[in-house]
Amino acid sequence: MTGKLIVFEGVEGSGKTTQLQRCLDWLKCEGGKERLVVVTREPGGTSLGSGLRQLLLEDRHPIQDRAELLLYAADRAQHVEELLKPQLAMGAIILCDRYTDSTVAYQGYGRGLSYDLIAQLNQIATDGLEAQITLWLDVDAEIGLQRARARGVADRIEQADIAFHKRVQQGFTQLAISHPQRIVRIDANKSEDEVHLAVQAILRQRLSSWF
Ligand code: T5A
């Protein structure tokens, strides 16, 4: 595959969506000149995924933890085959809001499901497709939740208690320790501009080594 998969990860309100959009604008005008740049997200990067996203985030039905895990895996399997693999084959730079680490952090550390089971499901869902780089926007879980909740109604997962979100945070910390080559930590407690400059600096370096 000639394209590159760049993933943004972090707790609720860590600023992924904001930074991903700013990164897209930046890549379009300088960093990724003449390259196809695609923005996507999990859950919800495909038509099937949009429906699964609604089920997962709206508070309409009670969802058991293993059912939740399988719904995220189904979203990912569809996303990988329908969008990620074909776009990477065309040479795209893909900016993806969340990927496999979110499942380890939320369903593993947050819900307490088996890490082995999650690793197996991630393997099945991705067919082995890994990110070239994961930008972990590391913000204090309480600050992130405040930012997310300030926007209005909290979704099903944002409604979980602070202890859950702190376990998720711990999950991302452990993942970064376990995968130092792939995961780059960015201090997301800083201002939007400062975070954007940090993202730019890392990607500028990577882009020049890739292309
Ligand atoms: N999930 C997902 C799982 O449980 N398992 C999985 O396998 C996967 C893939 C997805 C949910 O699904 C869960 C995780 C999530 O709970 P979502 O809506 O995509 O749902 O949730 P988030 O990804 O958390 O989206 P958010 O919009 O809540 O957070 P973002 O994208 O990190 O933050 P953003 O950019 O929208 O910013 C939030 C607010 O903060 C402000 C912004 O203006 C905005 O108002 N902000 C800042 N304020 C101050 N300083 C900064 N540096 C700021 N950056 C942004």
Residues whose N, C-alpha, C, O or C-beta is under 5 A from the ligand:
A	BS01	T5A	V11 E12 G13 S14 G15 K16 T17 T18 Q19 E42 P43 Y72 R98 Y99 S102 T103 Y106 R147 A148 I157 A188 K190 S191 E192
